[in-house]
Amino acid sequence: MINTIGRHYVVEASGCNPEVINDMKRVEEILVQAAKQARASVVTTAFHRFYPQGVSGVVVVSESHIAVHTWPEKGYAALDIYTCGDHTMPDEAVKYVLKEFGATSAHITYIVRGLESEDKKDLYLHELETKEERLDNVKEKLDMVL
């Protein structure tokens, strides 16, 4: 396994159900459950409903965070899921959120963070990989992508 400090997913979720991603309580419930799916420990949450539409929020976990901003009028949600620790499974959080939001496609960037430099002591780097996927069957498709 790569010696890394953290794993970070940046996700553009398209085709989301506008009713779901405009409901602040529902979005919060989904992100808290996503943290649990990732085996992360929830510390606190902060969410805000914009008018006439949209939700922003963050679930702070002991291992870092899960954050979102939604545009219901566009069926779009921007997700940021970052965890550290060998026990966490951020890919499971991504799958869960996309399924619950009803996303039909996703552009996913996976960043391995905190890689120790081979050349310089105390220098940390990151590597990234980007994928796009139509999500007709979210769980099966994401199992192949993530």
C-alpha positions as CSV (number, residue, x, y, z in Angstrom):
1,M,0.0,0.0,0.0
2,I,1.2,3.5,-0.8
3,N,2.4,5.4,2.3
4,T,-0.1,8.3,2.3
5,I,-1.7,10.7,4.8
6,G,-5.0,11.0,3.0
7,R,-7.4,10.2,0.2
8,H,-9.5,13.0,-1.4
9,Y,-12.4,12.7,-3.8
10,V,-13.6,15.8,-5.7
11,V,-16.9,14.9,-7.4
12,E,-19.0,16.8,-9.9
13,A,-22.4,15.1,-9.5
14,S,-24.8,15.8,-12.4
15,G,-28.5,14.8,-13.0
16,C,-29.2,14.9,-9.3
17,N,-32.8,14.9,-8.0
18,P,-33.5,18.6,-7.4
19,E,-35.9,17.9,-4.5
20,V,-33.3,15.9,-2.6
21,I,-30.4,18.3,-3.1
22,N,-32.6,21.3,-2.1
23,D,-33.7,19.7,1.2
24,M,-31.2,20.8,3.8
25,K,-32.2,18.2,6.4
26,R,-32.1,15.4,3.8
27,V,-28.7,16.5,2.5
28,E,-27.3,16.6,6.0
29,E,-28.7,13.1,6.7
30,I,-27.1,11.8,3.5
31,L,-23.7,13.2,4.3
32,V,-23.8,12.0,7.9
33,Q,-24.7,8.5,6.7
34,A,-21.9,8.8,4.0
35,A,-19.4,9.5,6.8
36,K,-20.6,6.3,8.5
37,Q,-20.3,4.4,5.2
38,A,-16.7,5.6,5.0
39,R,-16.1,4.3,8.6
40,A,-15.4,7.9,9.7
41,S,-16.3,9.3,13.1
42,V,-18.6,12.3,13.0
43,V,-17.6,15.2,15.1
44,T,-20.1,17.9,14.1
45,T,-22.1,19.3,11.2
46,A,-22.9,22.7,9.7
47,F,-25.4,23.2,7.0
48,H,-27.1,26.2,5.4
49,R,-30.1,26.5,3.1
50,F,-30.0,29.3,0.5
51,Y,-33.1,31.0,-0.9
52,P,-34.6,30.5,-3.3
53,Q,-32.5,27.3,-3.6
54,G,-29.3,25.5,-2.8
55,V,-27.6,23.9,0.2
56,S,-24.1,24.1,1.5
57,G,-22.8,22.0,4.3
58,V,-19.9,20.1,5.9
59,V,-19.7,17.1,8.1
60,V,-16.5,17.3,10.2
61,V,-15.1,13.9,10.9
62,S,-12.2,12.9,13.1
63,E,-10.5,11.9,9.9
64,S,-11.2,15.2,8.0
65,H,-14.4,16.2,6.2
66,I,-17.3,15.7,3.8
67,A,-18.6,18.9,2.2
68,V,-21.2,19.8,-0.4
69,H,-22.7,22.7,-2.3
70,T,-25.8,22.1,-4.4
71,W,-27.5,23.8,-7.3
72,P,-30.9,22.2,-7.5
73,E,-31.9,24.4,-10.5
74,K,-29.1,22.6,-12.4
75,G,-29.4,19.2,-10.8
76,Y,-25.8,19.6,-9.8
77,A,-23.9,19.0,-6.6
78,A,-20.2,19.6,-5.9
79,L,-18.8,17.1,-3.3
80,D,-15.5,17.1,-1.5
81,I,-14.7,14.0,0.5
82,Y,-11.4,13.8,2.3
83,T,-10.3,11.2,4.8
84,C,-7.1,10.1,6.4
85,G,-6.3,6.8,8.2
86,D,-6.1,3.3,6.9
87,H,-9.5,2.3,8.3
88,T,-11.5,4.8,6.2
89,M,-13.3,4.1,3.0
90,P,-14.0,7.4,1.2
91,D,-15.0,5.6,-2.0
92,E,-18.0,4.1,-0.1
93,A,-19.0,7.7,0.9
94,V,-18.8,8.8,-2.8
95,K,-21.0,5.8,-3.9
96,Y,-23.6,6.4,-1.2
97,V,-24.0,10.2,-1.8
98,L,-24.2,9.8,-5.6
99,K,-26.9,7.1,-5.2
100,E,-28.9,9.1,-2.6
101,F,-28.7,12.3,-4.7
102,G,-29.9,10.3,-7.7
103,A,-26.9,11.4,-9.9
104,T,-27.0,10.2,-13.5
105,S,-23.3,11.0,-14.1
106,A,-20.2,12.0,-12.2
107,H,-16.8,13.5,-12.9
108,I,-14.6,12.1,-10.2
109,T,-11.1,13.2,-9.3
110,Y,-9.2,11.0,-6.8
111,I,-6.2,12.6,-5.1
112,V,-3.8,10.7,-3.0
113,R,-2.5,13.3,-0.6
114,G,0.5,13.5,1.8
115,L,2.8,11.3,-0.3
116,E,6.3,11.5,1.2
117,S,8.8,12.8,-1.3
118,E,11.6,10.4,-2.2
119,D,14.0,13.3,-2.8
120,K,13.4,15.8,0.0
121,K,12.8,15.2,3.6
122,D,9.6,16.8,5.1
123,L,8.2,17.5,1.6
124,Y,4.7,16.0,0.9
125,L,3.2,15.6,-2.5
126,H,-0.1,14.5,-4.1
127,E,-1.1,12.5,-7.2
128,L,-4.4,12.6,-8.9
129,E,-6.6,10.5,-11.3
130,T,-9.8,11.7,-13.0
131,K,-12.7,9.6,-14.4
132,E,-16.1,10.3,-15.8
133,E,-18.9,7.9,-15.7
134,R,-22.6,7.7,-16.6
135,L,-24.4,6.2,-13.7
136,D,-27.3,4.2,-15.0
137,N,-26.6,1.7,-12.2
138,V,-24.7,3.7,-9.6
139,K,-23.3,1.0,-7.3
140,E,-22.1,-1.4,-10.1
141,K,-20.6,1.5,-12.2
142,L,-18.8,3.0,-9.2
143,D,-17.5,-0.3,-8.1
144,M,-15.7,-0.4,-11.4
145,V,-14.6,3.2,-11.4
146,L,-13.5,3.7,-7.8
